[in-house]
């Protein structure tokens, strides 16, 4: 997942949610998809937190602080 872009992770998460909400997924596959979805949520949150930190740093110190 490290090489995945935020947009791709969010798209996959939406796909998982749609399939799970349809009720057409077998129980064993449901658990697998739920686990994948939770990992994607953690991944997306980390990317957003990192981006927020960079924005705050730029706002506070100016763009010369970002390397």
Secondary structure, 3 states (H helix, E strand, C coil): CCCCCHHHHHHHHHHHHHHHHHCCCCHHHHHHHHHHHHHHHHHHHHHHHHHHHHHHHHHHHCHHHCC
